[in-house]
């Protein structure tokens, strides 16, 4: 079994993969075969499945922290889905703005990663 820090780090890494995928989609103007409705759900990704595992409360013992991370994760998925919707509508500039340093995606992502980092050091 992996250590708590390793699991948190892997959850954060799975989360960060989205940024690269979205930036590629913005640059290319194509989202490929991504199902936006599925992306909008927070229980279909690796991170979401990690949050739903049976022993998650041994990793995130505080119910308040767990609820906060779940809420932040939902907000993050909402932002990802919105970026993809903008791209399908040909609104690349707006999608790119969401990914900017002060954009909604970036704020949602950084807030979620900060909540994970508060659980313990990432390795």
C-alpha positions as CSV (number, residue, x, y, z in Angstrom):
1,X,0.0,0.0,0.0
2,X,1.2,3.5,-0.8
3,X,2.0,6.1,1.8
4,X,-0.5,8.9,2.4
5,X,1.9,11.4,0.8
6,X,2.4,9.3,-2.3
7,X,-1.3,9.0,-2.8
8,X,-1.8,12.7,-2.3
9,X,1.0,13.4,-4.8
10,X,-0.4,11.0,-7.4
11,X,-3.9,12.6,-7.0
12,X,-2.4,16.0,-7.6
13,X,-0.4,14.7,-10.6
14,X,-3.6,13.3,-12.1
15,X,-5.3,16.7,-11.6
16,X,-2.4,18.6,-13.3
17,X,-2.6,16.4,-16.4
18,X,-5.8,18.4,-17.3
19,X,-3.9,21.6,-17.7
20,X,-1.6,20.2,-20.3
21,X,-4.5,18.6,-22.2
22,X,-6.6,21.8,-22.2
23,X,-3.6,23.9,-23.3
24,X,-3.1,21.5,-26.2
25,X,-6.8,21.6,-27.1
26,X,-6.7,25.4,-27.1
27,X,-3.6,25.5,-29.3
28,X,-4.9,23.0,-31.8
29,X,-8.6,24.2,-31.6
30,X,-9.6,20.5,-31.3
31,X,-10.8,18.6,-28.3
32,X,-10.7,15.2,-29.9
33,X,-13.1,12.5,-28.6
34,X,-13.5,14.1,-25.2
35,X,-17.0,13.7,-23.8
36,X,-17.8,17.1,-22.2
37,X,-20.7,15.7,-20.2
38,X,-18.4,13.0,-18.7
39,X,-15.7,15.6,-18.1
40,X,-18.2,17.8,-16.2
41,X,-18.6,14.9,-13.7
42,X,-16.2,14.7,-10.8
43,X,-16.4,10.9,-10.2
44,X,-15.1,9.7,-13.6
45,X,-11.4,10.8,-13.4
46,X,-8.5,9.2,-11.5
47,X,-8.7,12.0,-8.9
48,X,-12.4,11.6,-8.4
49,X,-12.1,7.8,-8.0
50,X,-9.3,8.4,-5.5
51,X,-11.6,10.6,-3.5
52,X,-14.3,7.9,-3.5
53,X,-12.1,5.0,-2.4
54,X,-13.1,3.1,0.8
55,X,-10.1,4.2,2.9
56,X,-10.0,7.9,1.9
57,X,-10.8,8.9,5.4
58,X,-7.5,7.4,6.5
59,X,-5.8,9.8,4.1
60,X,-8.2,12.8,4.6
61,X,-9.3,12.3,8.2
62,X,-11.1,15.6,8.7
63,X,-14.7,15.6,7.4
64,X,-14.4,19.3,6.8
65,X,-11.3,19.0,4.6
66,X,-12.8,16.1,2.7
67,X,-16.0,18.1,1.9
68,X,-13.8,21.1,0.9
69,X,-11.7,19.0,-1.4
70,X,-14.8,17.4,-2.9
71,X,-16.4,20.8,-3.5
72,X,-13.2,22.3,-5.0
73,X,-12.9,19.2,-7.2
74,X,-16.5,19.7,-8.5
75,X,-15.7,23.4,-9.2
76,X,-12.6,22.4,-11.1
77,X,-14.5,19.9,-13.3
78,X,-17.1,22.6,-14.0
79,X,-14.3,24.9,-15.2
80,X,-12.7,22.1,-17.4
81,X,-16.1,21.4,-19.0
82,X,-16.6,25.1,-19.6
83,X,-13.2,25.5,-21.3
84,X,-14.1,22.5,-23.6
85,X,-17.6,24.0,-24.3
86,X,-16.0,27.2,-25.4
87,X,-13.6,25.4,-27.6
88,X,-16.4,23.4,-29.3
89,X,-18.1,26.8,-30.0
90,X,-14.9,28.1,-31.6
91,X,-14.3,30.6,-28.7
92,X,-10.6,29.9,-28.3
93,X,-9.8,33.3,-26.9
94,X,-12.3,32.9,-24.1
95,X,-11.1,29.4,-23.3
96,X,-7.5,30.7,-23.3
97,X,-8.6,33.5,-20.9
98,X,-10.0,30.9,-18.5
99,X,-6.5,29.3,-18.5
100,X,-4.7,32.6,-17.9
101,X,-3.0,33.3,-14.6
102,X,-6.1,35.1,-13.3
103,X,-8.6,32.9,-15.1
104,X,-11.4,30.8,-13.6
105,X,-9.7,27.5,-14.5
106,X,-6.4,28.6,-12.9
107,X,-8.0,29.8,-9.7
108,X,-10.0,26.6,-9.4
109,X,-6.9,24.5,-10.1
110,X,-4.6,26.3,-7.7
111,X,-7.2,26.3,-4.9
112,X,-7.7,22.6,-5.2
113,X,-4.0,21.9,-5.2
114,X,-3.5,24.1,-2.2
115,X,-6.1,22.1,-0.3
116,X,-4.3,18.9,-1.2
117,X,-1.0,20.4,-0.1
118,X,-2.5,21.2,3.2
119,X,-3.0,17.5,3.8
120,X,0.7,16.9,3.9
121,X,3.9,17.4,1.8
122,X,3.7,16.2,-1.8
123,X,6.5,13.8,-2.7
